[in-house]
């Protein structure tokens, strides 16, 4: 008696899911279940790997090699790869500081102070009594005809953005909510919003401690 091999068709992990791609980029992404692409000029789409802006549905061929590795890891439930551990260098012996030669033009040399840094703006941990899960801060996209400079300190930007979510699209007990936050990387002025349809409603604001217009 000979054994018969029955060949089964393997269904891709992303079958039936919304596949999207950003303009000018070749890598495809898998949107979260229930995610849609609004028709408004400025929108965000929750992906399996992060929250991204300016994506369009992709109707071309989809292969495993064309999908971003982070989306595939999320679909498979695999952990993120460990970041390389930074090994501190040994403390070097200080060299003797030579005496400063007199300036032939009679000018005094002045030390330039290091730029002032401010503590990172805290993202709201919860809203309406329920926790918010935030993504990592990423560089905010530059939108045509929109000035990316900070309204408070005047830093040229662009700043950074993070996406958050609460609940699950299929949950009947916990409403699904989307959030987005923008911050200035120079002065840490930060505002967090809840995305309600095509509108953004402010839920938190972190006031900067930097002087007004200090980076103009």
N, C-alpha and C positions, 0 to 999 in steps of 0.2 A: 504494500500500500504506500502510495506516495503522498507526501504532505502538500497541501495546497496553500500557497501564500496569498492571503487576502490583503489587497492594497487599500488602505483607508486614506481619504482626503483629509489633510490637516488644515483646520480652519485657522487663519491668521488671528493673532490676538486683537488686531485692530479691525476685524471684520464688523461692518455695520456702524463704525464710529466715524465721526467727522474728521477728515484729514485736511490740514490747513498748511499754508506756506506764506512767508512774508515776501514782499516784493524785493527782487534782487538777491534772494537767498535760495540756495538749492536744497537745504535740509528741510524735510517735512516734519510736521508735528501731529500728535494725536490729541484732539480736544477731549476734555472731560465729558463723561456721559451727561447728556441733556444740554450741553453748551450750544449756543447759537451765535451767529455773527450778525450783530445789529447793523443797520444801514446808516448809522450816524457817522459823521466825519472822524470823530475821536471815540474810540471804543477799545475795550480790552476783552480778550478771550482767555478763559482759564484752560490751560493745557495740563497734560499729565505731569509735565516737568516744571512749569512755572506759569506766571501770568504774562501774556505778551500783547503788544499793541500793533494794530495795522495789519492783521492777518486776513487772508482770503481763502475760501474753500478751494481745495485741489481736486480736480476730477481726472487727473492723468493716472498713469500706472503707479502703483505703490509696492515697493519691495522692502524687505527688512533692512537692506543696506542704505535705503534712502531716508529712513526714519531716524530721528535724533536718538542717540544712545540713552539719554536720560528718560525719554518717553518709554522706550522699551523696558528699561529697568523698572519703571513705575508700573507698567502693565504686568510684568512678571513678579512684582513684589520683591525685587532684589534691592538690597541696601545700596546707598551711594558709596562710591569708592572712597577709601580713606585719603585725606589730604596729606601730602608729604609733611612730616614733622620737621619744624625748623630747629636746627641745633644751634644754640648760641655759641658764638665764637669766643675764644679765650680772651681775657683782658690783656691788651698789649701794654707794654711799658711806655709811659709818656716820654717823649723826646724833649730835651731842653729847648725852651723858647728863646730864640736869639733876640738880642736887644734890637729894637726898631731903629733903623737908621733915620737921621733927621731928614725931613722932606725938604729938598732943595728950594721949593717954591714957598716954603714957610707955612704950608697948610697942615692942619691937624687931621690925622687919620681917625675915623670913627667906626666902631663896630656896628654892623647892621643887625638889628634884633630879629630873632626868628619870628615868623608869622604866628599870629595868635590862633590857637585851635580851640574849638568848643566841643563840649560833650555831645555825643550822638543823640539825636532826637528820639525819644521813646515812642514806640507805636502803641496804640491802645490795646490792652490785653483782652478786653471784652466789650460787648455792646448789648444793650437791653438784657443784661444779666447772663449772657452766654459768651464763652470764649471765642476769640478770633484766631484762626491759623493764618500766619503771614508767610509770604515767600521772602527770599533774600532781596536786598536792595539791588537794583540794576539801573544802568544809565537810561534816563528818560529819552524817548525818541524826540527828535527835533521836527516840529510841525511847521509846514510852509506858512509864511505870513504870521508867525507867532514868535514873539521875542522870548527866548529861553532864559534871559537873565533874571536874577532874583529880585523881586519887588522890594525886598527890605534892604539888603546890603549892596545890591547892584552887581554881584558876581556874574560873569558872562555866561556861566552854565555850560551845557545843560545840567540840571540836577539829577536826582535819582528818584525812582518810583518803586513801590512794592505793592503786591496784590494780596488780598486776604479773602477768606471765605468762612462761612459759618453754616452749620447744618449740612444737609445733603439734598440734591434735587429730588430724590425719590422719597424723602422722609415726609411722613404725615403729622409728625409731632413737633419737629424742629424746623421752622421755615428756613429755606436756603437764601442766604444773603451774600452779596459780593461787595468787596471794599477795595479801595485804592488809596494810596498815600503818596504824596510828593514832598521832597525835602531839598533844601539847598545844601550842597556838600561843604560850602564855605562857612556859613553862619548857622546852619542847622534849623532854619525856619522850616516848619513842617505842618502840613494839613492833611488829615485823613478824611475820606469821604465814604459814604455808602452809595453804591450804584443802584439807583431805582429807575428802571427803564433806561431812557437816554439821559436822565438827570443825575447830578451828583449832589448829595446832601451831606454837609459838613457834620462830622461826629466828634472830631478832636482837633485841637490846634496847639502846636508847641511854639511859643514865642521865642524868638532869638534873643540872645544876650549880647549880640554884637551891636556896635553903634550904627545908627541909621546911615545908609549910603557909604559905609566904610570901604567897600571894594569897588567903588566907581572910579 
